[in-house]
Amino acid sequence: MESKQTIWILVIVIAIIFISGCAPEEIVEELQQEIATPIIKEEVAEKEKIEEPKEPYLPEQLNEEEQKKIPGQPPPVFTHHITDLSKIAYIIPPLLPPHSYHSYLGLKQGVPRVAVYAPADAEFFEVTFYHERGDGVPEYKLVFRVNDNFFYYFDHVIDPIPKIKAVSPKEPQPFMGAPDLATSSVFIQAGDLIAYSEGTLQARNWDFGVYDVTHKNKMANPTRHIPPGPTSKNVPALCPYDFFPDDMKKEYLDLLGTGNRIMPASECPDVSRDIVGTASGYWYLDSGTDETYEYRLEIAAGITGNVNWIGVGRGRDQTYVDQVPTDPVDVTVGQSACYFDDVYFDNKISNRKHLFIKLLSETELGIFYGEGSCPKTFPEEGYKIYVR
């Protein structure tokens, strides 16, 4: 009210001055500014009330130059457990390869489902709502932004809380595709219930991951992991349990292992197993693929020591039946190792195949996949050469 009265008084004063013809130009300009200023301030105040939605920084969108533009942000501290750990049988940490850029939490036998909680304050902004389970129950992948650098997410969850569900897609995709942004910002407080998980139908585990868009895991050939390639998300992945205080972190690390074997650790293992000068990591067949030899081979030791590979043959893992397997990280130039993959029928081995590898150079890996148990020496012909 006062500002309107002031404006009218100033208008009258200007009119009188103009009529008298004795006003210098600078006085007129000053008075005009006085009239305009309250209006401008009111407009600015109104604009400040409107919160512009932030575009998310997704790993697949960031190249090296874009990463440099993001100011450093402090890492989060996870103050709350993400679930009731007494209901968790094992935790597989992120391992690249052989598993994934996120961790897996396996439900104990007899546990139908678990609640999933927020470990830290964050903004819910991205969701994938999709069908994957064979029973027709749709699942969610929910992503939360702590700040412009750090994100955490959960996958294979169901029944999200109402305020998350309200800003998520209404209809699921037929399979996991591109994510959707939340239709409006939703703040989640540390300790808040987010959703529930029954795990996948087959493995009965669910996913928990953390990434920092400015972080880069060491890769033998970083150009293979440039967005939008399928392995680009591996680069910023971190071990989520490193963000808990030591006493809480220990509870997670005590569960590291698989459903068959627990291998507690004092620290999270390195995320990347893609190591120059060894056979461990990612290898590529750049020309000529078939049903046996696929474009990319991933091979590395798992958390319990078994060797996993994907991309050649049926691609499973080395068991402990005949021998303790050689970790591919110990296979250096000129050395070889052989692993086998068994198919069982009526609890008996019906078909055994072997994967024989030899590191020919730092950038070349010889691969031979054949029938039966491992031969004594690497074959002189018939093998494929994969490169970094």
KOLGUVEX-649593 format. One record per residue (C-alpha): z, y, x. Coordinates in pm, 1 decimal. Layout:
// residues N
pz; py; px
Z; Y; X $
...
***
This chain:
// residues 388
pz; py; px
0.0; 0.0; 0.0 $
96.4; 239.2; 279.6 $
-231.2; 176.8; 466.6 $
-437.1; 270.0; 156.0 $
-243.3; 596.2; 112.0 $
-297.1; 678.1; 479.8 $
-672.4; 620.2; 444.7 $
-701.1; 855.1; 145.4 $
-501.6; 1128.6; 324.1 $
-727.4; 1102.4; 629.9 $
-1041.2; 1116.6; 411.0 $
-916.9; 1438.6; 249.3 $
-829.8; 1591.8; 589.0 $
-1181.3; 1513.7; 723.7 $
-1338.9; 1670.0; 416.0 $
-1138.1; 1990.4; 456.2 $
-1226.8; 2013.2; 825.6 $
-1597.0; 1964.3; 754.6 $
-1589.9; 2232.4; 480.4 $
-1420.4; 2477.1; 715.3 $
-1678.3; 2390.6; 982.7 $
-1420.4; 2405.5; 1262.7 $
-1378.6; 2035.8; 1362.7 $
-1485.8; 1929.6; 1711.6 $
-1687.3; 1601.4; 1719.2 $
-1416.5; 1417.8; 1915.0 $
-1158.3; 1488.0; 1642.8 $
-1393.8; 1350.9; 1377.2 $
-1456.5; 1034.6; 1581.1 $
-1084.2; 983.7; 1638.3 $
-1009.2; 1019.8; 1268.2 $
-1290.9; 779.4; 1179.4 $
-1142.8; 520.8; 1415.1 $
-802.4; 564.0; 1253.5 $
-960.9; 490.3; 914.7 $
-1147.3; 181.1; 1041.1 $
-868.3; 27.6; 1248.0 $
-646.0; -101.7; 961.3 $
-950.3; -264.2; 800.6 $
-1050.5; -437.3; 1124.3 $
-695.7; -562.0; 1180.6 $
-682.4; -702.8; 828.8 $
-1015.7; -884.1; 881.2 $
-897.8; -1031.2; 1212.0 $
-574.1; -1145.0; 1052.2 $
-769.7; -1326.0; 782.2 $
-995.0; -1495.0; 1040.8 $
-695.6; -1612.3; 1242.3 $
-571.4; -1804.7; 939.9 $
-883.8; -2023.2; 945.6 $
-854.8; -2317.8; 1188.4 $
-1191.7; -2417.2; 1324.2 $
-1218.0; -2797.4; 1366.6 $
-1250.7; -2910.6; 1727.3 $
-1533.4; -3135.6; 1832.4 $
-1393.6; -3448.3; 1997.5 $
-1459.9; -3522.9; 2362.0 $
-1587.9; -3879.2; 2357.5 $
-1646.9; -4074.0; 2679.7 $
-2004.9; -4152.9; 2592.2 $
-2078.4; -3780.7; 2545.6 $
-1953.9; -3662.4; 2882.6 $
-2159.0; -3648.3; 3198.6 $
-2017.6; -3537.9; 3533.0 $
-2090.2; -3168.5; 3475.7 $
-1929.3; -3173.6; 3132.7 $
-1620.3; -3342.4; 3272.4 $
-1573.0; -3056.1; 3520.3 $
-1564.7; -2806.2; 3233.6 $
-1256.7; -2963.6; 3076.4 $
-934.3; -2814.9; 3216.7 $
-676.8; -3062.9; 3340.1 $
-419.3; -3165.8; 3081.8 $
-84.3; -3334.4; 3142.9 $
-72.6; -3707.9; 3067.3 $
120.9; -3803.7; 2754.6 $
460.0; -3970.2; 2753.8 $
479.8; -4250.2; 2498.9 $
825.6; -4221.8; 2349.7 $
796.7; -4482.9; 2073.1 $
694.5; -4848.4; 2070.1 $
363.7; -4919.5; 1899.1 $
500.5; -5224.7; 1717.3 $
792.2; -5467.5; 1697.9 $
751.1; -5648.6; 2031.3 $
964.3; -5941.1; 1912.8 $
661.7; -6041.3; 1701.7 $
414.8; -6028.5; 1993.4 $
337.4; -6350.0; 2183.0 $
137.4; -6203.7; 2473.3 $
-44.0; -5892.8; 2598.0 $
-371.3; -5892.6; 2788.9 $
-404.7; -5563.0; 2978.7 $
-739.8; -5384.9; 3015.7 $
-945.0; -5568.7; 3278.7 $
-1303.0; -5470.9; 3362.9 $
-1437.9; -5733.9; 3362.1 $
-1361.5; -6000.1; 3230.9 $
-1195.5; -5870.1; 2916.0 $
-1231.2; -5511.9; 2799.1 $
-1143.5; -5147.0; 2849.2 $
-848.6; -5188.1; 2610.8 $
-551.9; -5422.7; 2590.1 $
-496.5; -5705.8; 2340.2 $
-168.8; -5783.1; 2164.1 $
-142.5; -6137.7; 2025.4 $
74.4; -6213.4; 1723.5 $
329.8; -6492.8; 1744.9 $
262.9; -6802.8; 1541.5 $
401.7; -6763.9; 1191.0 $
392.0; -6383.0; 1200.0 $
155.3; -6276.2; 919.2 $
117.0; -5915.0; 1028.5 $
284.7; -5631.2; 1217.8 $
332.3; -5261.2; 1162.1 $
154.8; -5024.7; 1402.9 $
323.4; -4698.0; 1505.0 $
221.1; -4381.8; 1691.1 $
347.7; -4380.9; 2051.9 $
314.8; -4000.8; 2084.5 $
235.3; -3689.2; 1883.5 $
-139.8; -3667.2; 1831.0 $
-421.1; -3558.1; 1602.6 $
-607.1; -3825.7; 1409.5 $
-974.0; -3737.2; 1424.9 $
-1203.5; -4041.8; 1453.3 $
-1238.6; -4364.8; 1258.1 $
-1465.0; -4666.2; 1230.4 $
-1429.8; -4851.3; 901.0 $
-1618.6; -5179.0; 916.2 $
-1652.7; -5545.5; 821.9 $
-1604.0; -5806.7; 1094.1 $
-1359.7; -6059.5; 956.2 $
-1502.1; -6364.6; 787.2 $
-1267.1; -6328.9; 490.1 $
-1426.0; -6001.1; 380.6 $
-1124.2; -5780.7; 458.3 $
-1250.2; -5454.8; 616.5 $
-1084.7; -5325.2; 933.0 $
-1030.3; -4987.1; 1093.8 $
-1056.1; -4854.2; 1446.4 $
-840.7; -4538.5; 1456.9 $
-858.9; -4284.8; 1741.0 $
-597.3; -4016.2; 1812.0 $
-624.7; -3713.1; 2041.5 $
-314.3; -3614.5; 2237.6 $
-498.1; -3327.9; 2408.1 $
-849.6; -3253.2; 2530.7 $
-817.1; -3518.5; 2803.4 $
-611.0; -3802.7; 2663.6 $
-676.8; -4026.4; 2364.6 $
-522.1; -4346.4; 2231.4 $
-658.6; -4583.3; 1971.6 $
-597.5; -4901.6; 1774.7 $
-856.9; -5149.7; 1651.3 $
-843.7; -5442.5; 1405.5 $
-591.0; -5263.6; 1184.5 $
-573.9; -5258.4; 805.7 $
-395.4; -5063.0; 530.2 $
-371.6; -4724.2; 704.9 $
-121.0; -4474.8; 566.0 $
-248.5; -4258.4; 275.7 $
-306.0; -3936.7; 475.3 $
-527.5; -4125.5; 723.6 $
-707.5; -4318.5; 452.6 $
-773.9; -3996.2; 259.8 $
-982.2; -3847.1; 544.7 $
-1158.2; -4173.3; 637.0 $
-1484.1; -4319.0; 497.6 $
-1450.0; -4474.4; 154.5 $
-1696.2; -4759.2; 211.5 $
-1694.4; -4991.6; 516.5 $
-1996.0; -5045.4; 738.6 $
-2142.5; -5400.3; 735.3 $
-2044.9; -5425.6; 1104.4 $
-1892.2; -5196.2; 1365.8 $
-2131.8; -4908.1; 1421.4 $
-2102.2; -4540.0; 1507.0 $
-1761.8; -4383.1; 1438.7 $
-1698.9; -4105.1; 1186.2 $
-1491.7; -3791.9; 1237.3 $
-1195.0; -3750.3; 1006.1 $
-1297.4; -3513.5; 727.1 $
-1000.9; -3289.5; 811.4 $
-734.0; -3271.3; 1079.3 $
-428.1; -3493.6; 1037.3 $
-122.8; -3457.1; 1261.4 $
61.7; -3776.6; 1348.8 $
412.1; -3761.2; 1490.8 $
550.8; -4004.2; 1748.5 $
709.0; -4296.9; 1568.8 $
509.1; -4251.0; 1248.3 $
376.8; -4561.5; 1078.0 $
-4.2; -4564.4; 1116.0 $
-125.8; -4893.1; 970.8 $
-75.7; -5270.0; 990.4 $
-251.3; -5547.4; 1179.4 $
-305.9; -5918.3; 1120.6 $
-519.8; -5938.7; 1434.9 $
-862.9; -6097.7; 1428.0 $
-906.6; -6417.2; 1227.4 $
-993.0; -6621.3; 1537.4 $
-763.2; -6493.9; 1814.1 $
-505.5; -6315.6; 1595.0 $
-482.8; -6026.7; 1837.5 $
-545.0; -5652.2; 1800.0 $
-642.1; -5371.1; 2034.7 $
-454.0; -5081.3; 2192.9 $
-634.5; -4852.2; 2434.4 $
-597.2; -4522.6; 2620.2 $
-859.7; -4317.2; 2797.3 $
-883.5; -3987.6; 2983.6 $
-1229.7; -3832.3; 2961.6 $
-1192.6; -3678.7; 3309.0 $
-1086.6; -4005.6; 3473.1 $
-1326.7; -4235.8; 3656.4 $
-1249.4; -4597.7; 3734.7 $
-1402.6; -4716.7; 4059.5 $
-1727.6; -4898.5; 3994.6 $
-1948.4; -5069.2; 4252.5 $
-2253.9; -4889.7; 4113.8 $
-2143.4; -4594.5; 3896.3 $
-2502.1; -4525.6; 3781.7 $
-2487.2; -4848.2; 3578.5 $
-2209.0; -4696.2; 3367.7 $
-2366.5; -4362.8; 3278.5 $
-2360.6; -4282.8; 2904.1 $
-2489.4; -4396.9; 2665.2 $
-2499.8; -4744.1; 2823.8 $
-2285.7; -5025.0; 2678.1 $
-2040.5; -5015.3; 2968.9 $
-1997.5; -4634.6; 2979.1 $
-1662.3; -4657.9; 2798.4 $
-1525.9; -4860.0; 3089.6 $
-1520.1; -4557.5; 3317.9 $
-1236.4; -4349.2; 3161.7 $
-1021.7; -4647.2; 3052.2 $
-656.6; -4659.1; 3161.5 $
-372.2; -4906.0; 3123.7 $
-183.7; -4780.0; 2816.2 $
151.1; -4917.5; 2931.4 $
165.5; -4680.4; 3229.0 $
245.5; -4398.8; 2984.8 $
575.7; -4544.9; 2866.7 $
909.4; -4470.6; 3041.4 $
1002.6; -4744.4; 3288.4 $
1245.4; -4929.2; 3060.5 $
996.9; -4942.3; 2772.7 $
706.6; -5019.4; 3006.7 $
890.1; -5326.6; 3136.9 $
907.5; -5470.8; 2784.4 $
526.6; -5465.6; 2764.8 $
466.5; -5591.2; 3118.3 $
702.2; -5883.8; 3057.4 $
452.5; -6002.1; 2793.6 $
142.6; -5992.8; 3014.4 $
-58.4; -6312.0; 3005.2 $
-244.7; -6513.3; 2744.2 $
-149.4; -6735.2; 2454.0 $
-108.7; -7030.1; 2694.5 $
53.6; -6867.7; 2992.6 $
275.5; -6561.0; 3046.5 $
258.6; -6384.3; 3383.7 $
503.4; -6090.0; 3384.8 $
417.8; -5806.6; 3624.3 $
604.2; -5511.7; 3770.9 $
302.8; -5282.3; 3730.5 $
-15.8; -5270.2; 3527.0 $
-301.3; -5435.3; 3718.9 $
-597.3; -5222.6; 3824.2 $
-831.4; -5176.5; 3530.8 $
-1152.3; -5218.7; 3731.6 $
-1236.3; -5549.1; 3903.7 $
-1582.9; -5422.3; 4002.2 $
-1531.0; -5429.9; 4378.9 $
-1788.1; -5358.4; 4647.8 $
-1822.5; -5630.2; 4913.0 $
-1703.9; -5904.6; 4678.1 $
-1850.8; -6113.9; 4397.8 $
-1609.3; -5966.4; 4144.6 $
-1749.1; -5733.6; 3881.9 $
-2078.7; -5651.9; 3712.6 $
-2417.9; -5787.5; 3823.6 $
-2763.0; -5727.1; 3676.9 $
-3087.5; -5921.7; 3646.2 $
-3330.8; -5632.3; 3626.2 $
-3641.2; -5835.2; 3544.7 $
-3697.4; -6164.2; 3367.6 $
-3420.3; -6298.9; 3145.5 $
-3400.3; -6612.2; 2932.9 $
-3148.7; -6800.8; 2720.6 $
-2949.6; -6910.9; 3024.1 $
-2962.5; -6604.1; 3245.6 $
-2894.4; -6282.9; 3056.6 $
-2947.2; -5925.3; 3168.5 $
-2588.5; -5864.3; 3279.5 $
-2332.5; -6098.3; 3433.6 $
-1963.6; -6012.2; 3425.5 $
-1736.9; -6224.0; 3642.1 $
-1375.0; -6176.7; 3751.3 $
-1034.3; -6341.6; 3748.2 $
-819.4; -6299.4; 3440.9 $
-452.5; -6204.8; 3429.4 $
-344.6; -6570.9; 3462.7 $
-584.9; -6647.4; 3749.2 $
-854.0; -6831.9; 3555.2 $
-1206.9; -6707.0; 3628.1 $
-1403.1; -6570.8; 3333.6 $
-1772.3; -6498.2; 3319.0 $
-2006.5; -6369.9; 3049.7 $
-2386.3; -6358.6; 3063.6 $
-2486.7; -6691.0; 3215.8 $
-2496.2; -7012.9; 3013.5 $
-2227.3; -7050.5; 2753.2 $
-2008.5; -6829.6; 2967.1 $
-1645.9; -6923.9; 2930.7 $
-1403.1; -6979.8; 3215.3 $
-1283.1; -7198.5; 3496.7 $
-1005.0; -7430.1; 3380.0 $
-722.0; -7575.2; 3587.5 $
-834.2; -7938.4; 3541.1 $
-983.9; -8002.6; 3885.3 $
-881.2; -7713.4; 4105.5 $
-727.7; -7370.5; 4123.3 $
-1034.1; -7147.1; 4107.7 $
-1135.2; -6905.2; 4380.3 $
-1092.2; -6547.7; 4269.5 $
-1435.9; -6380.8; 4289.6 $
-1268.2; -6091.0; 4467.7 $
-1212.3; -6333.6; 4757.7 $
-1581.4; -6426.7; 4773.5 $
-1723.2; -6196.1; 5040.4 $
-2070.8; -6175.6; 5198.9 $
-2196.9; -6520.3; 5302.6 $
-1930.1; -6705.8; 5103.2 $
-1968.7; -6907.1; 4783.0 $
-1758.1; -7049.7; 4499.5 $
-1823.2; -7279.9; 4206.0 $
-1672.9; -7277.5; 3858.2 $
-1717.1; -7511.6; 3563.9 $
-1737.8; -7477.7; 3189.1 $
-1643.9; -7771.5; 2967.1 $
-1747.8; -7853.4; 2611.7 $
-1501.3; -8084.9; 2435.3 $
-1557.7; -8337.1; 2156.6 $
-1267.4; -8541.6; 2014.9 $
-1047.1; -8398.8; 2292.8 $
-1280.3; -8541.1; 2558.1 $
-1523.9; -8360.9; 2783.5 $
-1867.2; -8418.7; 2631.5 $
-2061.7; -8176.0; 2847.7 $
-1973.0; -8006.7; 3173.3 $
-2177.5; -7732.6; 3336.0 $
-2111.8; -7537.8; 3650.8 $
-2169.3; -7184.3; 3771.4 $
-2227.7; -7166.4; 4147.7 $
-2223.3; -6821.0; 4306.8 $
-2297.2; -6699.6; 4658.8 $
-2267.4; -6341.3; 4777.9 $
-2591.8; -6291.4; 4968.5 $
-2518.7; -5926.9; 5054.4 $
-2305.4; -5643.8; 4918.9 $
-2572.8; -5579.2; 4657.3 $
-2710.6; -5930.7; 4589.0 $
-2542.8; -6229.7; 4425.0 $
-2706.6; -6572.4; 4402.9 $
-2639.2; -6749.5; 4071.2 $
-2706.1; -7114.0; 3985.7 $
-2607.2; -7265.1; 3650.7 $
-2645.1; -7642.7; 3625.1 $
-2533.6; -7966.1; 3462.2 $
-2226.0; -8163.2; 3563.2 $
-1948.8; -8089.6; 3810.6 $
-1980.9; -7852.8; 4103.5 $
-2197.9; -7975.9; 4394.1 $
-2062.4; -7951.5; 4746.5 $
-2302.3; -7680.3; 4865.1 $
-2491.6; -7391.5; 4712.0 $
-2846.8; -7506.5; 4622.0 $
-3130.2; -7387.2; 4846.7 $
-3364.4; -7311.7; 4555.1 $
-3369.9; -7263.4; 4177.0 $
-3109.4; -6989.1; 4173.2 $
-3139.1; -6633.7; 4037.1 $
-3059.7; -6320.5; 4233.9 $
-2850.1; -6061.8; 4051.4 $
-2799.0; -5711.6; 4194.3 $
-2541.2; -5437.3; 4163.1 $
***
